[in-house]
């Protein structure tokens, strides 16, 4: 058996011969030293906000955190904080896995009325992928439109490209770089002698983006909440380690599970493999063909055997996608129990999943078609954002 590997650039579950495995999230919590989310914590969140819990919270898809209780305290005291997340553009269109943090950030922004900063790490993707500078810029422009289509408030959301705007917080980047030794970077991020020096320097930009002092329109020492996929934890674990030396407030984080690869629950969905991913610009036929032909099944080899023994939803990709996209908890439980008992077949689970994903993409693509270059400039404008933010925060209430 080979060990599980989780870094910002590689996600692989343990390998056990030919057996399909899943990512061990309890092991991640132990390895990274973060806190396990509990329904008690989420009940406290619900009481503080008075808002319904998102399905990601109800189903423990947000499974780990650092200092999320401090965010809840801010809500109780009506104290301001900001939300920060990012996107590394490596393809013309984002895929369903990339959508998870943005779906969640939309919910959090709506719940708290908090400002949101979204960093487009187009520089990092040039450094770590076999793409040109022009590719990286173009992917970034397209992905910004993809992100806006999730429905963020333009008055409370600032989206910036590292290529274009990271100079705004260069002082914080330099301070962060100076605080991190090469040995630390190699240990935390898995860099080695073959890593280009651009990649070694990059983490400082992602770390510095989590400090409110990096943005002229935010108050100094505001708490930052970072909702993201758990493979990004090394950046923010190191950020927390360096905060005291940098005179910054430790960011809080809330970690989501990773949407599986179409071909198995042992890997996350990848934009570099067409057989791995469902993209946000895929049509209904693409979705149907990919799920029917490629999605790994937790069912048995024959109908008779499946009826007798039932299937395993924990490794069934169609069911796992429904955990993220199907809103109805009772219906999800019915599907799970029916699959385990053999009453629901693999083909039926896939058919249900296809309908749900097609509906999500139909609604999403309608919104995406309305995102113009002028709309993008609204989200990228620093001056307009500052003016709108001051007005909005004067009414900051849960």
C-alpha positions as MATLAB code, in Angstrom:
seq = 'XXXXXXXXXXXXXXXXXXXXXXXXXXXXXXXXXXXXXXXXXXXXXXXXXXXXXXXXXXXXXXXXXXXXXXXXXXXXXXXXXXXXXXXXXXXXXXXXXXXXXXXXXXXXXXXXXXXXXXXXXXXXXXXXXXXXXXXXXXXXXXXXXXXXXXXXXXXXXXXXXXXXXXXXXXXXXXXXXXXXXXXXXXXXXXXXXXXXXXXXXXXXXXXXXXXXXXXXXXXXXXXXXXXXXXXXXXXXXXXXXXXXXXXXXXXXXXXXXXXXXXXXXXXXXXXXXXXXXXXXXXXXXXXXXXXXXXXXXXXXXXXXXXXXXXXXXXXXXXXXXXXXXXXXXXXXXXXXXXXXXXXXXXXXXXXXXXXXXXXXXXXXXXXXXXXXXXXXXXXXXXXXXXXXXXXXXXXXXX';
ca = [
       0.000    0.000    0.000;
       1.309    3.470   -0.902;
       0.736    6.495    1.321;
      -1.836    9.210    0.689;
      -0.346   12.420   -0.777;
      -2.011   15.823   -0.425;
      -0.233   18.988   -1.619;
      -1.477   22.096   -3.481;
      -0.373   20.393   -6.710;
      -0.910   16.666   -6.091;
      -3.836   14.777   -4.546;
      -3.707   10.979   -4.366;
      -5.424    8.603   -1.954;
      -3.656    5.547   -0.588;
      -3.209    2.824   -3.175;
      -4.210   -0.718   -2.263;
      -3.517   -2.831   -5.330;
      -6.394   -2.642   -7.819;
      -8.951   -1.785   -5.131;
     -10.670    1.614   -5.431;
      -9.841    3.785   -2.428;
     -11.079    7.138   -1.106;
      -9.275   10.129    0.355;
      -8.911    9.661    4.116;
     -10.022   12.995    5.555;
      -9.419   11.955    9.166;
      -5.799   11.319    8.229;
      -5.594   14.786    6.633;
      -6.888   16.371    9.850;
      -4.260   14.506   11.848;
      -1.448   15.225    9.371;
      -2.234   18.936    8.895;
      -3.168   19.586   12.515;
      -6.500   21.278   11.811;
      -9.749   20.835   13.748;
     -12.538   18.481   12.736;
     -15.844   20.214   12.014;
     -18.789   19.073   14.116;
     -22.522   19.526   13.774;
     -22.358   21.282   17.149;
     -20.094   23.931   15.620;
     -22.479   24.342   12.697;
     -25.501   24.624   15.011;
     -23.693   27.456   16.786;
     -23.068   29.044   13.375;
     -26.769   28.735   12.524;
     -27.830   30.251   15.844;
     -25.425   33.180   15.368;
     -26.541   33.955   11.812;
     -30.187   32.914   11.881;
     -29.692   31.448    8.400;
     -30.260   27.867    7.146;
     -27.192   25.648    6.888;
     -25.763   25.065    3.435;
     -25.784   21.445    2.253;
     -21.967   21.431    2.476;
     -22.336   22.028    6.220;
     -25.277   19.679    6.757;
     -23.381   16.817    5.072;
     -19.949   17.437    6.608;
     -18.504   18.246    3.181;
     -16.932   21.168    5.023;
     -15.007   18.790    7.237;
     -12.155   20.705    8.896;
     -11.314   24.210   10.040;
      -8.917   26.509   11.807;
     -10.491   29.090   14.150;
     -13.934   29.025   12.538;
     -15.332   29.600   16.016;
     -13.743   33.080   15.858;
     -15.785   33.830   12.735;
     -18.902   32.794   14.639;
     -17.878   35.155   17.454;
     -17.569   37.982   14.919;
     -21.107   37.211   13.766;
     -22.396   37.287   17.330;
     -20.691   40.624   18.047;
     -21.442   42.099   14.613;
     -17.711   42.591   13.998;
     -16.413   43.026   10.470;
     -14.296   40.374    8.769;
     -13.510   39.531    5.170;
     -13.541   36.375    3.062;
     -10.662   35.401    0.788;
     -10.340   32.615   -1.747;
      -8.612   32.129   -5.080;
      -8.343   30.363   -8.385;
      -5.319   29.154  -10.326;
      -6.410   29.317  -14.000;
      -5.132   26.311  -15.945;
      -7.909   25.787  -18.516;
     -10.290   27.766  -20.733;
     -13.207   26.775  -18.512;
     -13.362   25.800  -14.866;
     -14.757   22.367  -13.949;
     -17.206   21.207  -11.288;
     -14.440   20.653   -8.750;
     -13.291   24.249   -9.112;
     -16.870   25.393   -8.497;
     -17.071   24.088   -4.923;
     -15.280   26.937   -3.064;
     -17.173   29.552   -5.081;
     -20.575   27.973   -4.437;
     -19.666   28.023   -0.754;
     -18.260   31.574   -0.788;
     -21.485   32.792   -2.408;
     -23.435   31.296    0.506;
     -21.065   32.807    3.079;
     -21.160   36.254    1.487;
     -24.971   36.153    1.395;
     -25.095   34.941    5.005;
     -22.676   37.460    6.509;
     -22.805   40.384    4.067;
     -19.013   40.273    4.187;
     -16.517   41.620    1.637;
     -14.919   38.942   -0.538;
     -11.488   39.041   -2.174;
     -10.712   36.560   -4.973;
      -7.104   36.151   -6.109;
      -6.416   34.855   -9.632;
      -3.000   33.199   -9.451;
      -2.267   33.371  -13.162;
       1.452   33.758  -12.421;
       1.584   30.482  -10.495;
      -0.012   28.503  -13.315;
       2.565   29.821  -15.774;
       5.298   28.691  -13.386;
       3.973   25.213  -12.608;
       2.216   24.220  -15.854;
       3.441   23.795  -19.411;
       1.579   26.863  -20.686;
       2.629   30.230  -22.125;
       2.192   33.623  -20.485;
      -0.504   34.421  -23.035;
      -2.301   31.154  -22.192;
      -2.215   31.959  -18.499;
      -3.572   35.482  -19.003;
      -6.350   34.257  -21.295;
      -7.343   31.440  -18.931;
      -7.425   33.978  -16.101;
      -9.727   36.331  -18.022;
     -12.105   33.484  -18.860;
     -12.064   32.102  -15.332;
     -12.919   35.498  -13.859;
     -16.116   35.421  -15.930;
     -16.713   31.843  -14.757;
     -16.398   33.014  -11.142;
     -18.639   36.060  -11.495;
     -21.407   33.786  -12.814;
     -21.801   32.237   -9.346;
     -23.665   35.403   -8.397;
     -21.403   37.433   -6.115;
     -22.295   40.958   -5.032;
     -20.213   43.298   -7.247;
     -20.290   45.961   -4.525;
     -18.656   43.607   -2.018;
     -16.402   41.505   -4.242;
     -12.918   42.372   -5.490;
     -11.349   40.031   -8.061;
      -7.747   40.618   -9.051;
      -5.093   39.017  -11.224;
      -1.610   38.582   -9.788;
      -0.165   39.624  -13.150;
      -2.058   42.897  -13.033;
      -2.436   43.802   -9.377;
      -0.228   41.913   -6.909;
       2.077   44.965   -6.834;
      -0.625   46.628   -4.704;
       0.493   44.529   -1.721;
       4.153   44.048   -2.664;
       5.335   45.224    0.765;
       3.432   42.391    2.458;
       4.712   39.923   -0.138;
       8.309   40.963    0.577;
       7.834   40.787    4.352;
       6.319   37.323    3.984;
       9.110   36.127    1.674;
      11.744   37.322    4.117;
      10.112   35.395    6.967;
      10.155   32.005    5.182;
      13.378   30.041    4.830;
      14.112   27.846    1.830;
      14.149   24.846    4.148;
      10.634   25.691    5.396;
       9.311   26.113    1.857;
      10.756   22.769    0.777;
       9.303   21.004    3.798;
       5.818   22.552    3.642;
       5.282   22.502   -0.130;
       7.379   19.525   -1.190;
       9.791   21.603   -3.293;
      13.106   20.034   -4.253;
      16.272   20.875   -6.212;
      14.390   20.699   -9.515;
      11.745   23.287   -8.510;
      12.062   26.567  -10.404;
      12.759   29.584   -8.201;
       9.539   31.274   -9.289;
       7.535   28.517   -7.624;
       9.615   28.823   -4.466;
       8.775   32.525   -4.255;
       5.090   32.204   -5.186;
       3.632   31.083   -1.797;
       4.358   34.522   -0.340;
       1.755   36.034   -2.691;
      -0.947   33.597   -1.647;
      -0.099   34.005    2.029;
       0.019   37.828    1.909;
      -3.376   37.915    0.181;
      -4.926   36.620    3.419;
      -3.972   39.757    5.392;
      -6.395   42.702    5.458;
      -3.455   45.139    5.403;
      -2.808   44.023    1.804;
      -5.921   45.898    0.666;
      -6.289   49.682    0.995;
     -10.090   49.417    1.242;
     -10.125   47.059    4.249;
      -9.520   47.975    7.867;
      -6.225   46.829    9.345;
      -6.251   43.674   11.446;
      -9.612   42.405   10.187;
     -10.148   38.677   10.600;
      -9.886   36.754    7.327;
     -11.971   33.635    6.621;
     -10.550   31.389    3.902;
     -13.007   28.800    2.520;
     -11.107   26.520    0.147;
     -10.300   22.954   -0.820;
      -8.139   21.225    1.765;
      -5.171   20.804   -0.593;
      -4.542   24.554   -0.133;
      -3.982   24.202    3.627;
      -0.142   24.276    3.457;
      -0.265   27.941    2.395;
      -2.473   29.021    5.258;
      -0.880   26.785    7.870;
       2.376   28.581    7.112;
       0.562   31.946    7.096;
      -0.641   31.303   10.637;
       2.865   30.331   11.723;
       4.262   33.634   10.428;
       1.524   36.003   11.613;
       3.128   36.987   14.905;
       6.436   37.906   13.266;
       4.588   39.812   10.542;
       2.284   41.639   12.949;
      -0.803   40.208   11.255;
      -3.921   38.445   12.499;
      -4.100   34.689   12.011;
      -6.531   33.819    9.203;
      -9.348   31.372    9.905;
     -10.047   28.646    7.369;
     -12.840   26.251    6.488;
     -11.879   23.263    4.357;
     -14.018   21.478    1.806;
     -13.622   17.925    0.607;
     -12.387   17.357   -2.933;
     -14.837   16.516   -5.716;
     -13.655   13.168   -7.127;
     -12.235   12.451  -10.548;
     -14.842   10.917  -12.866;
     -12.795    7.732  -12.977;
     -12.471    7.223   -9.252;
     -12.723    8.556   -5.712;
      -8.974    8.160   -5.187;
      -8.149   11.447   -6.967;
      -9.611   14.921   -7.312;
     -11.048   16.175  -10.588;
      -8.319   17.573  -12.862;
      -8.580   20.160  -15.661;
      -5.600   18.623  -17.448;
      -7.446   15.348  -18.120;
     -10.629   15.518  -20.221;
     -11.621   12.069  -18.929;
     -11.360   13.290  -15.355;
     -13.613   16.322  -15.400;
     -16.996   17.800  -16.224;
     -16.394   21.406  -17.283;
     -18.686   24.332  -16.609;
     -19.123   24.875  -20.357;
     -20.019   21.230  -21.090;
     -23.390   20.712  -22.775;
     -26.125   18.260  -21.691;
     -24.844   15.548  -24.047;
     -21.288   15.957  -22.735;
     -22.529   15.477  -19.177;
     -24.576   12.415  -20.109;
     -21.756   10.786  -22.052;
     -19.081   11.476  -19.456;
     -21.093   10.181  -16.509;
     -22.446    7.141  -18.349;
     -19.136    6.130  -19.912;
     -16.512    7.326  -17.440;
     -17.961    7.656  -13.924;
     -16.644    4.901  -11.655;
     -19.414    2.752  -10.236;
     -19.693    1.322   -6.746;
     -22.105   -1.305   -8.012;
     -21.542   -5.006   -8.502;
     -20.562   -6.633  -11.797;
     -24.005   -8.077  -12.569;
     -27.548   -6.915  -11.872;
     -28.251  -10.136   -9.986;
     -25.235   -9.683   -7.723;
     -26.052   -6.014   -7.160;
     -29.675   -6.808   -6.246;
     -28.430   -9.390   -3.756;
     -25.430   -7.591   -2.210;
     -26.048   -3.918   -2.936;
     -23.565   -1.248   -3.997;
     -20.993    0.891   -2.213;
     -21.919    4.606   -2.411;
     -18.632    5.663   -0.800;
     -16.775    4.836   -4.039;
     -19.625    5.510   -6.470;
     -18.768    8.735   -8.311;
     -22.353    9.519   -9.371;
     -23.549    9.307   -5.758;
     -20.607   11.385   -4.551;
     -21.491   14.137   -7.030;
     -25.070   14.084   -5.741;
     -23.750   14.725   -2.229;
     -22.409   18.047   -3.519;
     -25.202   19.067   -5.907;
     -28.525   17.561   -4.761;
     -30.218   19.920   -2.300;
     -32.814   17.507   -0.842;
     -31.350   15.614    2.149;
     -34.186   13.083    2.332;
     -33.872   12.255   -1.351;
     -30.107   11.824   -0.999;
     -30.637    9.421    1.905;
     -33.222    7.482   -0.115;
     -30.725    7.081   -2.952;
     -27.939    5.999   -0.604;
     -30.029    3.411    1.231;
     -31.599    2.126   -1.976;
     -28.162    1.691   -3.541;
     -26.773   -0.117   -0.509;
     -29.757   -2.501   -0.519;
     -29.526   -3.139   -4.259;
     -32.918   -1.562   -4.977;
     -31.251    1.195   -7.016;
     -28.898    0.123   -9.806;
     -25.710    1.873  -10.928;
     -27.351    3.001  -14.161;
     -30.239    4.514  -12.224;
     -27.851    6.372   -9.912;
     -25.981    7.716  -12.931;
     -29.215    8.797  -14.609;
     -30.252   10.726  -11.494;
     -26.836   12.349  -11.254;
     -26.946   13.337  -14.933;
     -30.250   15.171  -14.454;
     -29.020   17.068  -11.395;
     -25.710   18.121  -12.965;
     -27.398   19.099  -16.236;
     -29.850   21.303  -14.337;
     -27.031   22.949  -12.366;
     -25.065   23.669  -15.551;
     -28.097   24.946  -17.452;
     -28.767   27.559  -14.767;
     -25.081   28.381  -14.392;
     -24.484   28.799  -18.134;
     -27.427   31.179  -18.405;
     -25.794   33.437  -15.814;
     -22.376   33.012  -17.446;
     -23.748   34.247  -20.783;
     -24.688   37.528  -19.106;
     -21.152   38.292  -17.856;
     -19.723   40.960  -20.166;
     -16.330   42.689  -20.148;
     -18.038   45.670  -18.526;
     -19.290   43.456  -15.696;
     -15.758   42.111  -15.210;
     -14.418   45.653  -14.820;
     -16.948   46.246  -12.032;
     -15.444   43.401  -10.044;
     -11.835   44.395  -10.789;
     -12.243   48.100  -10.007;
     -10.419   49.002   -6.799;
     -11.764   52.550   -6.484;
     -15.388   51.663   -7.151;
     -15.137   48.697   -4.812;
     -13.802   50.907   -2.039;
     -16.662   53.397   -2.353;
     -19.319   50.689   -2.467;
     -17.749   48.749    0.395;
     -17.776   51.694    2.787;
     -21.484   52.201    2.137;
     -22.291   48.492    2.485;
     -20.266   48.010    5.665;
     -22.076   50.906    7.311;
     -25.103   48.569    7.210;
     -23.142   45.432    8.154;
     -25.665   43.342   10.090;
     -26.421   39.658   10.473;
];
